Amino acid sequence: MAKLHLPIIVEMDEDECYIVSCPLFRGCHSYGKTIDEALVNIREVIEMCLEETKVEELNKFIGFRELEMHCNV
């Protein structure tokens, strides 16, 4: 069995809940009250995604960039 190293994006919503996503799969998101809980939950979602998607068909993750914007607050 091959090992996959998957990028995971972690965000926090207004209720201080951790939202996690794996950009290699469309619609691959989960959440948790702690980062650890969120990571356990996203692992389950990724396992379901892998049942339906061949590794060769995964989206290509290029990287993360930060974009600076000006906003009127």
PDB file of N, CA, C and O in Angstrom:
ATOM      1  N   MET A   1       0.847  -1.178   0.000  1.00  0.00           N
ATOM      2  CA  MET A   1       0.000   0.000   0.000  1.00  0.00           C
ATOM      3  C   MET A   1       0.894   1.243   0.000  1.00  0.00           C
ATOM      4  O   MET A   1       1.789   1.375   0.834  1.00  0.00           O
ATOM      5  N   ALA A   2       0.640   2.146  -0.938  1.00  0.00           N
ATOM      6  CA  ALA A   2       1.433   3.368  -1.056  1.00  0.00           C
ATOM      7  C   ALA A   2       0.981   4.403  -0.030  1.00  0.00           C
ATOM      8  O   ALA A   2      -0.182   4.438   0.372  1.00  0.00           O
ATOM      9  N   LYS A   3       1.917   5.233   0.376  1.00  0.00           N
ATOM     10  CA  LYS A   3       1.585   6.330   1.285  1.00  0.00           C
ATOM     11  C   LYS A   3       1.311   7.581   0.467  1.00  0.00           C
ATOM     12  O   LYS A   3       2.017   7.870  -0.499  1.00  0.00           O
ATOM     13  N   LEU A   4       0.300   8.308   0.852  1.00  0.00           N
ATOM     14  CA  LEU A   4      -0.007   9.597   0.238  1.00  0.00           C
ATOM     15  C   LEU A   4       0.305  10.699   1.237  1.00  0.00           C
ATOM     16  O   LEU A   4       0.006  10.570   2.424  1.00  0.00           O
ATOM     17  N   HIS A   5       0.895  11.766   0.767  1.00  0.00           N
ATOM     18  CA  HIS A   5       1.119  12.955   1.591  1.00  0.00           C
ATOM     19  C   HIS A   5       0.174  14.015   1.043  1.00  0.00           C
ATOM     20  O   HIS A   5       0.395  14.560  -0.039  1.00  0.00           O
ATOM     21  N   LEU A   6      -0.873  14.298   1.796  1.00  0.00           N
ATOM     22  CA  LEU A   6      -1.947  15.165   1.318  1.00  0.00           C
ATOM     23  C   LEU A   6      -1.908  16.525   1.987  1.00  0.00           C
ATOM     24  O   LEU A   6      -1.712  16.614   3.200  1.00  0.00           O
ATOM     25  N   PRO A   7      -2.092  17.588   1.212  1.00  0.00           N
ATOM     26  CA  PRO A   7      -2.179  18.917   1.816  1.00  0.00           C
ATOM     27  C   PRO A   7      -3.525  19.091   2.509  1.00  0.00           C
ATOM     28  O   PRO A   7      -4.563  18.689   1.984  1.00  0.00           O
ATOM     29  N   ILE A   8      -3.493  19.688   3.679  1.00  0.00           N
ATOM     30  CA  ILE A   8      -4.712  19.962   4.435  1.00  0.00           C
ATOM     31  C   ILE A   8      -4.723  21.448   4.772  1.00  0.00           C
ATOM     32  O   ILE A   8      -3.736  21.979   5.281  1.00  0.00           O
ATOM     33  N   ILE A   9      -5.810  22.102   4.498  1.00  0.00           N
ATOM     34  CA  ILE A   9      -5.982  23.514   4.833  1.00  0.00           C
ATOM     35  C   ILE A   9      -6.817  23.581   6.103  1.00  0.00           C
ATOM     36  O   ILE A   9      -7.862  22.938   6.199  1.00  0.00           O
ATOM     37  N   VAL A  10      -6.358  24.358   7.074  1.00  0.00           N
ATOM     38  CA  VAL A  10      -7.053  24.496   8.356  1.00  0.00           C
ATOM     39  C   VAL A  10      -7.473  25.951   8.522  1.00  0.00           C
ATOM     40  O   VAL A  10      -6.655  26.863   8.393  1.00  0.00           O
ATOM     41  N   GLU A  11      -8.743  26.157   8.806  1.00  0.00           N
ATOM     42  CA  GLU A  11      -9.292  27.489   9.042  1.00  0.00           C
ATOM     43  C   GLU A  11     -10.096  27.462  10.334  1.00  0.00           C
ATOM     44  O   GLU A  11     -10.425  26.391  10.843  1.00  0.00           O
ATOM     45  N   MET A  12     -10.407  28.627  10.857  1.00  0.00           N
ATOM     46  CA  MET A  12     -11.266  28.711  12.031  1.00  0.00           C
ATOM     47  C   MET A  12     -12.451  29.607  11.676  1.00  0.00           C
ATOM     48  O   MET A  12     -12.270  30.701  11.140  1.00  0.00           O
ATOM     49  N   ASP A  13     -13.658  29.142  11.977  1.00  0.00           N
ATOM     50  CA  ASP A  13     -14.834  29.948  11.676  1.00  0.00           C
ATOM     51  C   ASP A  13     -15.176  30.873  12.839  1.00  0.00           C
ATOM     52  O   ASP A  13     -14.467  30.910  13.845  1.00  0.00           O
ATOM     53  N   GLU A  14     -16.260  31.614  12.691  1.00  0.00           N
ATOM     54  CA  GLU A  14     -16.645  32.609  13.699  1.00  0.00           C
ATOM     55  C   GLU A  14     -17.035  31.985  15.033  1.00  0.00           C
ATOM     56  O   GLU A  14     -17.044  32.673  16.053  1.00  0.00           O
ATOM     57  N   ASP A  15     -17.357  30.699  15.043  1.00  0.00           N
ATOM     58  CA  ASP A  15     -17.705  29.999  16.279  1.00  0.00           C
ATOM     59  C   ASP A  15     -16.501  29.278  16.885  1.00  0.00           C
ATOM     60  O   ASP A  15     -16.656  28.466  17.797  1.00  0.00           O
ATOM     61  N   GLU A  16     -15.299  29.573  16.378  1.00  0.00           N
ATOM     62  CA  GLU A  16     -14.047  28.956  16.807  1.00  0.00           C
ATOM     63  C   GLU A  16     -14.028  27.442  16.570  1.00  0.00           C
ATOM     64  O   GLU A  16     -13.425  26.684  17.329  1.00  0.00           O
ATOM     65  N   CYS A  17     -14.693  27.035  15.517  1.00  0.00           N
ATOM     66  CA  CYS A  17     -14.685  25.643  15.072  1.00  0.00           C
ATOM     67  C   CYS A  17     -13.628  25.536  13.966  1.00  0.00           C
ATOM     68  O   CYS A  17     -13.520  26.433  13.130  1.00  0.00           O
ATOM     69  N   TYR A  18     -12.847  24.445  13.953  1.00  0.00           N
ATOM     70  CA  TYR A  18     -11.810  24.257  12.948  1.00  0.00           C
ATOM     71  C   TYR A  18     -12.414  23.604  11.706  1.00  0.00           C
ATOM     72  O   TYR A  18     -13.031  22.542  11.783  1.00  0.00           O
ATOM     73  N   ILE A  19     -12.227  24.249  10.583  1.00  0.00           N
ATOM     74  CA  ILE A  19     -12.688  23.753   9.293  1.00  0.00           C
ATOM     75  C   ILE A  19     -11.459  23.250   8.550  1.00  0.00           C
ATOM     76  O   ILE A  19     -10.479  23.981   8.409  1.00  0.00           O
ATOM     77  N   VAL A  20     -11.499  22.015   8.076  1.00  0.00           N
ATOM     78  CA  VAL A  20     -10.362  21.440   7.363  1.00  0.00           C
ATOM     79  C   VAL A  20     -10.804  20.993   5.976  1.00  0.00           C
ATOM     80  O   VAL A  20     -11.923  20.521   5.779  1.00  0.00           O
ATOM     81  N   SER A  21      -9.894  21.156   5.025  1.00  0.00           N
ATOM     82  CA  SER A  21     -10.173  20.789   3.641  1.00  0.00           C
ATOM     83  C   SER A  21      -8.947  20.139   3.033  1.00  0.00           C
ATOM     84  O   SER A  21      -7.817  20.453   3.405  1.00  0.00           O
ATOM     85  N   CYS A  22      -9.173  19.236   2.102  1.00  0.00           N
ATOM     86  CA  CYS A  22      -8.097  18.654   1.315  1.00  0.00           C
ATOM     87  C   CYS A  22      -8.346  19.047  -0.143  1.00  0.00           C
ATOM     88  O   CYS A  22      -9.267  18.529  -0.774  1.00  0.00           O
ATOM     89  N   PRO A  23      -7.526  19.963  -0.684  1.00  0.00           N
ATOM     90  CA  PRO A  23      -7.781  20.470  -2.036  1.00  0.00           C
ATOM     91  C   PRO A  23      -7.564  19.461  -3.156  1.00  0.00           C
ATOM     92  O   PRO A  23      -7.875  19.758  -4.310  1.00  0.00           O
ATOM     93  N   LEU A  24      -7.042  18.285  -2.853  1.00  0.00           N
ATOM     94  CA  LEU A  24      -6.865  17.283  -3.900  1.00  0.00           C
ATOM     95  C   LEU A  24      -8.180  16.639  -4.319  1.00  0.00           C
ATOM     96  O   LEU A  24      -8.279  16.044  -5.392  1.00  0.00           O
ATOM     97  N   PHE A  25      -9.186  16.765  -3.462  1.00  0.00           N
ATOM     98  CA  PHE A  25     -10.500  16.184  -3.743  1.00  0.00           C
ATOM     99  C   PHE A  25     -11.544  17.295  -3.761  1.00  0.00           C
ATOM    100  O   PHE A  25     -11.504  18.201  -2.928  1.00  0.00           O
ATOM    101  N   ARG A  26     -12.445  17.230  -4.676  1.00  0.00           N
ATOM    102  CA  ARG A  26     -13.553  18.193  -4.712  1.00  0.00           C
ATOM    103  C   ARG A  26     -14.523  17.887  -3.587  1.00  0.00           C
ATOM    104  O   ARG A  26     -14.920  16.738  -3.395  1.00  0.00           O
ATOM    105  N   GLY A  27     -14.907  18.922  -2.840  1.00  0.00           N
ATOM    106  CA  GLY A  27     -15.883  18.753  -1.781  1.00  0.00           C
ATOM    107  C   GLY A  27     -15.364  18.015  -0.557  1.00  0.00           C
ATOM    108  O   GLY A  27     -16.154  17.481   0.222  1.00  0.00           O
ATOM    109  N   CYS A  28     -14.065  17.977  -0.377  1.00  0.00           N
ATOM    110  CA  CYS A  28     -13.471  17.242   0.742  1.00  0.00           C
ATOM    111  C   CYS A  28     -13.237  18.202   1.906  1.00  0.00           C
ATOM    112  O   CYS A  28     -12.180  18.824   2.010  1.00  0.00           O
ATOM    113  N   HIS A  29     -14.226  18.311   2.766  1.00  0.00           N
ATOM    114  CA  HIS A  29     -14.191  19.227   3.896  1.00  0.00           C
ATOM    115  C   HIS A  29     -14.741  18.533   5.137  1.00  0.00           C
ATOM    116  O   HIS A  29     -15.555  17.615   5.037  1.00  0.00           O
ATOM    117  N   SER A  30     -14.293  18.976   6.292  1.00  0.00           N
ATOM    118  CA  SER A  30     -14.852  18.514   7.554  1.00  0.00           C
ATOM    119  C   SER A  30     -14.575  19.572   8.609  1.00  0.00           C
ATOM    120  O   SER A  30     -14.084  20.657   8.298  1.00  0.00           O
ATOM    121  N   TYR A  31     -14.887  19.254   9.848  1.00  0.00           N
ATOM    122  CA  TYR A  31     -14.690  20.234  10.914  1.00  0.00           C
ATOM    123  C   TYR A  31     -14.537  19.511  12.245  1.00  0.00           C
ATOM    124  O   TYR A  31     -14.757  18.303  12.341  1.00  0.00           O
ATOM    125  N   GLY A  32     -14.156  20.269  13.269  1.00  0.00           N
ATOM    126  CA  GLY A  32     -14.051  19.733  14.619  1.00  0.00           C
ATOM    127  C   GLY A  32     -13.893  20.863  15.614  1.00  0.00           C
ATOM    128  O   GLY A  32     -13.526  21.982  15.253  1.00  0.00           O
ATOM    129  N   LYS A  33     -14.174  20.560  16.873  1.00  0.00           N
ATOM    130  CA  LYS A  33     -14.016  21.556  17.928  1.00  0.00           C
ATOM    131  C   LYS A  33     -12.549  21.797  18.258  1.00  0.00           C
ATOM    132  O   LYS A  33     -12.192  22.851  18.784  1.00  0.00           O
ATOM    133  N   THR A  34     -11.690  20.812  17.946  1.00  0.00           N
ATOM    134  CA  THR A  34     -10.246  20.958  18.108  1.00  0.00           C
ATOM    135  C   THR A  34      -9.593  20.594  16.772  1.00  0.00           C
ATOM    136  O   THR A  34     -10.223  19.977  15.912  1.00  0.00           O
ATOM    137  N   ILE A  35      -8.329  20.981  16.609  1.00  0.00           N
ATOM    138  CA  ILE A  35      -7.627  20.607  15.382  1.00  0.00           C
ATOM    139  C   ILE A  35      -7.516  19.090  15.284  1.00  0.00           C
ATOM    140  O   ILE A  35      -7.704  18.521  14.209  1.00  0.00           O
ATOM    141  N   ASP A  36      -7.212  18.435  16.398  1.00  0.00           N
ATOM    142  CA  ASP A  36      -7.097  16.973  16.378  1.00  0.00           C
ATOM    143  C   ASP A  36      -8.395  16.309  15.944  1.00  0.00           C
ATOM    144  O   ASP A  36      -8.381  15.375  15.142  1.00  0.00           O
ATOM    145  N   GLU A  37      -9.518  16.790  16.473  1.00  0.00           N
ATOM    146  CA  GLU A  37     -10.821  16.233  16.080  1.00  0.00           C
ATOM    147  C   GLU A  37     -11.081  16.481  14.600  1.00  0.00           C
ATOM    148  O   GLU A  37     -11.568  15.598  13.894  1.00  0.00           O
ATOM    149  N   ALA A  38     -10.760  17.670  14.138  1.00  0.00           N
ATOM    150  CA  ALA A  38     -10.970  18.002  12.725  1.00  0.00           C
ATOM    151  C   ALA A  38     -10.118  17.105  11.825  1.00  0.00           C
ATOM    152  O   ALA A  38     -10.580  16.673  10.769  1.00  0.00           O
ATOM    153  N   LEU A  39      -8.873  16.819  12.238  1.00  0.00           N
ATOM    154  CA  LEU A  39      -8.001  15.965  11.431  1.00  0.00           C
ATOM    155  C   LEU A  39      -8.482  14.522  11.402  1.00  0.00           C
ATOM    156  O   LEU A  39      -8.375  13.857  10.372  1.00  0.00           O
ATOM    157  N   VAL A  40      -9.008  14.034  12.511  1.00  0.00           N
ATOM    158  CA  VAL A  40      -9.607  12.691  12.515  1.00  0.00           C
ATOM    159  C   VAL A  40     -10.790  12.659  11.553  1.00  0.00           C
ATOM    160  O   VAL A  40     -10.949  11.708  10.787  1.00  0.00           O
ATOM    161  N   ASN A  41     -11.611  13.691  11.593  1.00  0.00           N
ATOM    162  CA  ASN A  41     -12.798  13.744  10.730  1.00  0.00           C
ATOM    163  C   ASN A  41     -12.433  13.852   9.255  1.00  0.00           C
ATOM    164  O   ASN A  41     -13.065  13.209   8.417  1.00  0.00           O
ATOM    165  N   ILE A  42     -11.409  14.666   8.918  1.00  0.00           N
ATOM    166  CA  ILE A  42     -11.043  14.807   7.501  1.00  0.00           C
ATOM    167  C   ILE A  42     -10.426  13.509   6.991  1.00  0.00           C
ATOM    168  O   ILE A  42     -10.567  13.176   5.814  1.00  0.00           O
ATOM    169  N   ARG A  43      -9.746  12.775   7.867  1.00  0.00           N
ATOM    170  CA  ARG A  43      -9.189  11.480   7.459  1.00  0.00           C
ATOM    171  C   ARG A  43     -10.311  10.548   6.994  1.00  0.00           C
ATOM    172  O   ARG A  43     -10.163   9.847   5.994  1.00  0.00           O
ATOM    173  N   GLU A  44     -11.432  10.542   7.719  1.00  0.00           N
ATOM    174  CA  GLU A  44     -12.577   9.704   7.330  1.00  0.00           C
ATOM    175  C   GLU A  44     -13.145  10.143   5.984  1.00  0.00           C
ATOM    176  O   GLU A  44     -13.495   9.309   5.149  1.00  0.00           O
ATOM    177  N   VAL A  45     -13.234  11.450   5.779  1.00  0.00           N
ATOM    178  CA  VAL A  45     -13.756  11.966   4.506  1.00  0.00           C
ATOM    179  C   VAL A  45     -12.808  11.604   3.366  1.00  0.00           C
ATOM    180  O   VAL A  45     -13.257  11.218   2.287  1.00  0.00           O
ATOM    181  N   ILE A  46     -11.504  11.725   3.599  1.00  0.00           N
ATOM    182  CA  ILE A  46     -10.516  11.376   2.571  1.00  0.00           C
ATOM    183  C   ILE A  46     -10.615   9.893   2.226  1.00  0.00           C
ATOM    184  O   ILE A  46     -10.514   9.526   1.055  1.00  0.00           O
ATOM    185  N   GLU A  47     -10.808   9.045   3.216  1.00  0.00           N
ATOM    186  CA  GLU A  47     -10.962   7.612   2.942  1.00  0.00           C
ATOM    187  C   GLU A  47     -12.161   7.357   2.038  1.00  0.00           C
ATOM    188  O   GLU A  47     -12.092   6.517   1.141  1.00  0.00           O
ATOM    189  N   MET A  48     -13.259   8.072   2.263  1.00  0.00           N
ATOM    190  CA  MET A  48     -14.435   7.932   1.390  1.00  0.00           C
ATOM    191  C   MET A  48     -14.121   8.433  -0.012  1.00  0.00           C
ATOM    192  O   MET A  48     -14.523   7.817  -1.000  1.00  0.00           O
ATOM    193  N   CYS A  49     -13.400   9.557  -0.101  1.00  0.00           N
ATOM    194  CA  CYS A  49     -13.032  10.102  -1.415  1.00  0.00           C
ATOM    195  C   CYS A  49     -12.135   9.130  -2.174  1.00  0.00           C
ATOM    196  O   CYS A  49     -12.279   8.971  -3.386  1.00  0.00           O
ATOM    197  N   LEU A  50     -11.208   8.478  -1.470  1.00  0.00           N
ATOM    198  CA  LEU A  50     -10.302   7.533  -2.122  1.00  0.00           C
ATOM    199  C   LEU A  50     -11.031   6.299  -2.650  1.00  0.00           C
ATOM    200  O   LEU A  50     -10.564   5.661  -3.594  1.00  0.00           O
ATOM    201  N   GLU A  51     -12.163   5.963  -2.053  1.00  0.00           N
ATOM    202  CA  GLU A  51     -12.954   4.836  -2.553  1.00  0.00           C
ATOM    203  C   GLU A  51     -13.535   5.140  -3.925  1.00  0.00           C
ATOM    204  O   GLU A  51     -13.793   4.227  -4.710  1.00  0.00           O
ATOM    205  N   GLU A  52     -13.745   6.432  -4.219  1.00  0.00           N
ATOM    206  CA  GLU A  52     -14.388   6.840  -5.468  1.00  0.00           C
ATOM    207  C   GLU A  52     -13.424   7.446  -6.484  1.00  0.00           C
ATOM    208  O   GLU A  52     -13.804   7.665  -7.634  1.00  0.00           O
ATOM    209  N   THR A  53     -12.186   7.722  -6.081  1.00  0.00           N
ATOM    210  CA  THR A  53     -11.243   8.414  -6.951  1.00  0.00           C
ATOM    211  C   THR A  53      -9.930   7.645  -7.019  1.00  0.00           C
ATOM    212  O   THR A  53      -9.377   7.250  -5.992  1.00  0.00           O
ATOM    213  N   LYS A  54      -9.437   7.435  -8.230  1.00  0.00           N
ATOM    214  CA  LYS A  54      -8.132   6.805  -8.399  1.00  0.00           C
ATOM    215  C   LYS A  54      -7.055   7.840  -8.085  1.00  0.00           C
ATOM    216  O   LYS A  54      -7.238   9.030  -8.342  1.00  0.00           O
ATOM    217  N   VAL A  55      -5.952   7.392  -7.537  1.00  0.00           N
ATOM    218  CA  VAL A  55      -4.858   8.293  -7.168  1.00  0.00           C
ATOM    219  C   VAL A  55      -4.393   9.089  -8.391  1.00  0.00           C
ATOM    220  O   VAL A  55      -4.030  10.259  -8.269  1.00  0.00           O
ATOM    221  N   GLU A  56      -4.402   8.467  -9.550  1.00  0.00           N
ATOM    222  CA  GLU A  56      -3.966   9.141 -10.778  1.00  0.00           C
ATOM    223  C   GLU A  56      -4.901  10.288 -11.179  1.00  0.00           C
ATOM    224  O   GLU A  56      -4.505  11.166 -11.946  1.00  0.00           O
ATOM    225  N   GLU A  57      -6.124  10.286 -10.672  1.00  0.00           N
ATOM    226  CA  GLU A  57      -7.118  11.299 -11.041  1.00  0.00           C
ATOM    227  C   GLU A  57      -7.215  12.448 -10.041  1.00  0.00           C
ATOM    228  O   GLU A  57      -8.073  13.318 -10.189  1.00  0.00           O
ATOM    229  N   LEU A  58      -6.357  12.466  -9.035  1.00  0.00           N
ATOM    230  CA  LEU A  58      -6.412  13.527  -8.023  1.00  0.00           C
ATOM    231  C   LEU A  58      -6.085  14.889  -8.631  1.00  0.00           C
ATOM    232  O   LEU A  58      -5.303  14.984  -9.577  1.00  0.00           O
ATOM    233  N   ASN A  59      -6.689  15.940  -8.080  1.00  0.00           N
ATOM    234  CA  ASN A  59      -6.302  17.290  -8.462  1.00  0.00           C
ATOM    235  C   ASN A  59      -4.837  17.485  -8.125  1.00  0.00           C
ATOM    236  O   ASN A  59      -4.320  16.833  -7.218  1.00  0.00           O
ATOM    237  N   LYS A  60      -4.171  18.353  -8.826  1.00  0.00           N
ATOM    238  CA  LYS A  60      -2.759  18.639  -8.554  1.00  0.00           C
ATOM    239  C   LYS A  60      -2.668  19.849  -7.631  1.00  0.00           C
ATOM    240  O   LYS A  60      -3.088  20.947  -7.996  1.00  0.00           O
ATOM    241  N   PHE A  61      -2.121  19.646  -6.440  1.00  0.00           N
ATOM    242  CA  PHE A  61      -1.925  20.749  -5.504  1.00  0.00           C
ATOM    243  C   PHE A  61      -0.605  21.419  -5.846  1.00  0.00           C
ATOM    244  O   PHE A  61       0.447  20.780  -5.826  1.00  0.00           O
ATOM    245  N   ILE A  62      -0.663  22.703  -6.158  1.00  0.00           N
ATOM    246  CA  ILE A  62       0.514  23.450  -6.569  1.00  0.00           C
ATOM    247  C   ILE A  62       1.174  24.127  -5.377  1.00  0.00           C
ATOM    248  O   ILE A  62       2.400  24.120  -5.262  1.00  0.00           O
ATOM    249  N   GLY A  63       0.394  24.699  -4.510  1.00  0.00           N
ATOM    250  CA  GLY A  63       0.963  25.378  -3.368  1.00  0.00           C
ATOM    251  C   GLY A  63      -0.017  26.368  -2.768  1.00  0.00           C
ATOM    252  O   GLY A  63      -1.177  26.458  -3.170  1.00  0.00           O
ATOM    253  N   PHE A  64       0.485  27.097  -1.806  1.00  0.00           N
ATOM    254  CA  PHE A  64      -0.323  28.072  -1.093  1.00  0.00           C
ATOM    255  C   PHE A  64       0.303  29.439  -1.304  1.00  0.00           C
ATOM    256  O   PHE A  64       1.522  29.585  -1.212  1.00  0.00           O
ATOM    257  N   ARG A  65      -0.502  30.418  -1.580  1.00  0.00           N
ATOM    258  CA  ARG A  65      -0.036  31.786  -1.732  1.00  0.00           C
ATOM    259  C   ARG A  65      -0.896  32.685  -0.873  1.00  0.00           C
ATOM    260  O   ARG A  65      -2.071  32.401  -0.639  1.00  0.00           O
ATOM    261  N   GLU A  66      -0.309  33.768  -0.406  1.00  0.00           N
ATOM    262  CA  GLU A  66      -1.050  34.776   0.339  1.00  0.00           C
ATOM    263  C   GLU A  66      -1.132  36.021  -0.531  1.00  0.00           C
ATOM    264  O   GLU A  66      -0.135  36.460  -1.104  1.00  0.00           O
ATOM    265  N   LEU A  67      -2.321  36.576  -0.622  1.00  0.00           N
ATOM    266  CA  LEU A  67      -2.561  37.757  -1.453  1.00  0.00           C
ATOM    267  C   LEU A  67      -2.926  38.913  -0.547  1.00  0.00           C
ATOM    268  O   LEU A  67      -3.855  38.800   0.253  1.00  0.00           O
ATOM    269  N   GLU A  68      -2.214  40.024  -0.657  1.00  0.00           N
ATOM    270  CA  GLU A  68      -2.498  41.196   0.154  1.00  0.00           C
ATOM    271  C   GLU A  68      -3.541  42.068  -0.548  1.00  0.00           C
ATOM    272  O   GLU A  68      -3.411  42.378  -1.732  1.00  0.00           O
ATOM    273  N   MET A  69      -4.557  42.450   0.186  1.00  0.00           N
ATOM    274  CA  MET A  69      -5.642  43.287  -0.340  1.00  0.00           C
ATOM    275  C   MET A  69      -5.872  44.442   0.619  1.00  0.00           C
ATOM    276  O   MET A  69      -5.614  44.327   1.817  1.00  0.00           O
ATOM    277  N   HIS A  70      -6.353  45.539   0.094  1.00  0.00           N
ATOM    278  CA  HIS A  70      -6.756  46.665   0.932  1.00  0.00           C
ATOM    279  C   HIS A  70      -8.275  46.586   1.091  1.00  0.00           C
ATOM    280  O   HIS A  70      -8.996  46.284   0.140  1.00  0.00           O
ATOM    281  N   CYS A  71      -8.738  46.857   2.284  1.00  0.00           N
ATOM    282  CA  CYS A  71     -10.182  46.840   2.504  1.00  0.00           C
ATOM    283  C   CYS A  71     -10.570  48.011   3.394  1.00  0.00           C
ATOM    284  O   CYS A  71      -9.785  48.469   4.224  1.00  0.00           O
ATOM    285  N   ASN A  72     -11.757  48.469   3.211  1.00  0.00           N
ATOM    286  CA  ASN A  72     -12.301  49.557   4.037  1.00  0.00           C
ATOM    287  C   ASN A  72     -13.040  48.955   5.201  1.00  0.00           C
ATOM    288  O   ASN A  72     -14.095  48.345   5.026  1.00  0.00           O
ATOM    289  N   VAL A  73     -12.499  49.118   6.382  1.00  0.00           N
ATOM    290  CA  VAL A  73     -13.124  48.552   7.582  1.00  0.00           C
ATOM    291  C   VAL A  73     -13.791  49.630   8.376  1.00  0.00           C
ATOM    292  O   VAL A  73     -14.374  49.354   9.424  1.00  0.00           O
TER     293      VAL A  73
END
